[in-house]
Amino acid sequence: MADTTTTLTATRPRPDTARPGAGTPGADGPDADGAGSVSTVAAASARVGDPVALGAVSPAAHLTEAFTAAAVSGDRGVTLREVPFVTMVAVQVARGSDVAAGVEQALGLLLPERCGQVSAGDGASVLWFGPGEFLVVADGFAPELPPRLVAPVEGLAGAVVDVSANRTTLELSGPSARLVLEKGCPADLHPRSFPVGTAILTRVGSVNVALWRVADDTWRLLPRSSFADHLGRWLVDAMGEFGARRPGARGSS
């Protein structure tokens, strides 16, 4: 399939109407690496075609064998895999505005209201990253998603940016998944504080991530792509103790 690129643009609010702190250097929001408070920015670049067929290599592809070897089964089980080439779109709009309503209509979802909340729908979910800041995460590779979200924002006070290459997705599953994360995450991950369907910006090890609990024993970590190697190796090391044979156990890996 031909490799075609479509460049999309959306207009940001004027500096005197932008929300305080927009474009702050070092922020870990959806477009933390973006252009800041400028009138017009490049909002998305949608690559059409299967990334694998185009020869793309995911950020943690070189760790596939290490992830497989680290898998632990049984009542202390935990597994790790990369979910590559997931389409992600950063959206900045004022919730409750006409622009936000247009985005919600395009998504078929309401934008989440508060920290930790995720709006899940057919084909995509929306994570709350901050007041007026959201990350739309497709169920997989969905090149049609960014242009669909740009349309209701273009020329208005908001921004839509295709950030699919900015992060990758690591999925940690199994009865011991939470225990692995608790070795290096300062957030309270107990179900009473972090139920299924919760996502926050936090840190695992020394890496800033979006941490999303998608099922009772399944967590998705969204690190910046350049930190995928470090985080992947940290998780493999943290999984090690759960594969150790315990006295009297019949085997755990």
N, C-alpha and C positions, 0 to 999 in steps of 0.2 A: 504494500500500500504506500502511496506517495506520502512524503513527509511535508505537510503544509503547515504554515504558521499564520495565525490570525492575531493581529494586534488590536487590543481593545483599550478604550480610554474612558475615564469617568472624571467628572469635575469635583474637586474638593471644595469645601466652604472657604470663603475669603478669610484671611487671618483674623479679622476682627469679629468673625462669627464662629470660628473654630472652637471646639471644646478645649479647656485648659489642659496643657500637657500633651496635646496631640503632636506626634512626631518626636517625642522626647528621646534623645539618644540613649541606647542601652535598655529601653523598655522591652519586655518580653511579650508584647501583644502580637496580634495577628500580622501587622505590617511594621514590626519593630525595625526591620531593615529597609523600610520604605523611604520616600522622599520628603516626608514631613509636610508642613503647611504651605503648599504651593497650589496655584490655581488649577493646574491640569497635570495629571500624572498618568503614566502608562499603567493600566489597571489589571491587565491579564494578557497572557500569551498562551493560547490554547493549542496544544500540539495534537494533530489529528492522526490517529494510527496507534496500533498496539505498541507500547514501548519496547517490549521484548522483541517483537518482530523488527523493530527499528534498530536493534542492537544495544538498547539502553541497559546499563548495569546499575542495580539498586545500591544504596549506600552500605548495606550490611550483607551483600551477596557473598562476599569472601568469608563470612562467618557461618555460612549454612552448615558446614560439617561440624563445627564447634558447637552450634546450637543443638544439632541432632545428638552428638555424643554426650552432651550435658543433661539430656532428658532423664527424668526419674519417674518411675511408675509406682503404683501402690498407694497406700494411704498417706504417704509423704510425697506424692508425686508432684512434679512441676515440669513444664515444658516451655520452650522459648522458640519463637519463629519471627521472621520479618514478614510483614504484609506490604509488599512493594507497590509503588506507583499508584497510590491512592490519591485521587483528586481532592485538593483542599483549596478553599477560597476564603480569603480574609475579607470581611465586610465591616465597614464603619458607617453606621447610620444612627441617628437619634431614634431610639425605640419610641413608638407611639406617633412618629411623624408620618406624613404622606409617603415619603421616600421609603421608610421602613415597611409601610403597608404594601408598597409595590414589590419589595423584596420578598415579603411573606407570601404574597400571592404567587410569585414566580416559584417559590420553594414548595408551596402547599403546606407550610409550617409557620407557626408563630415563633418569633424570636424569643429565646429564654429571657427571664426577668431578672435573675439574680446569680450571684456567684455559686458555681457548682452545678447549676441547672443545665440540662441538655434537652433540646427538643428533637425527638426522633421521628422520622417518617419513612416513607417508601423510597429508598434509594439514597437518602442523605440524612445527616443529623447536624444540628447546630449547637456548638459549644459556646458558653458565655466566657469571654476573656476579659471583660471589663465593661464599664458603662459605655454603651454605644459601640462595643467591639466584640465581634463574633467570628468564630471559625466554622465554616461549613465544610463538613467532611462527607464525601461520597462513600458509598459502600465499596467502591473499587475505582477503576479507571473510568472517568466520565468526562470526556472532553467537551461535551455539550453544556456542562454545568456553568463554567465561568461566563460565557457570552449570555446565557439565560439570565444571570444575575446582574450583569452590567446594564442591560436594557432599562430597568426601572430606575437606575441611579444616574445614568449619563446626563450630564448637564445640570445636575442638582447637587445638594449638599450631602455628599457621601462619597465613599470609595469602595471599589471592589477590585481585589487583586488576586490573580491566580498564584498561589504560593505552594503548589504541589511539589516543586523541587526543593522547597525550603526545609521540609521535614520528611522523615520517613516514619514508619509505624512498626514498633516491636510489640508483639503480643505474648504475654506471660500468662500461662494457664495451669490449673491444677490446685489441689488442696493446700499446697505450701506456697502458692504464688504470693499471698499477702505477707507471709513471713519473710520471703525473699525481699520484698519491697521495703518492709519495715526495718531492714538492716541499714537503709540509707535514705529513707524519706522522712522528713520531719512532720508531715501531716498525720492526723489521726485517721487511720484507714479501717478502723472497726466499722462494721455494718451500721451501727447506730449513728455514726457520723458521716459515713461514706457509703451510702447504699448504692445498689445497682442503678446506673443512669446518672451518676455524678462524674463531673470532670472539673479539674482545677489546674492552674499553673503552679508547679511546685518544683522540687529538686529531688532527684534520685542519684545517690552517690554525690558526685560533684557536677552533675549535668542538669540544666534546666529543661524541664519537659512539661508537656500537657499530659496529665495522668487521668485516664478515663476508665471507669469500671463498667464493663459492658455486660457482665454476667456475674453470678455468685463467685466463681473461681477464675474469672478471666478479666485481665486488665490490659489496656492498650496504652503504650507510652509513645509520645510523639516528640522525639528530640530533633534539634536541628540536624540536618543531614551530616554535617561535618563532625558531629559528636556521636554518630551511630556506632562507630567502631569502639570508642571508649566505653560507651554505655553497654553495648553488647557484651564486651569482655567483662565488665563489672558484674553484670547479671549472671553470666556463666560462672564466675567465681563464687558469687553469693549462693548459687544453686548447689554448689558442691557438697555442702554438709548433709543435704537431704538425700543424697545418694549413698552416703556412708552406711556400711552395714552395722546394725545395732546388735548388741549381745542378745542372743535368743531369737533374732529375726530371721525369717526364711530368705530374705533378700529384698532389696528395695529398688534396684535399678535394672 
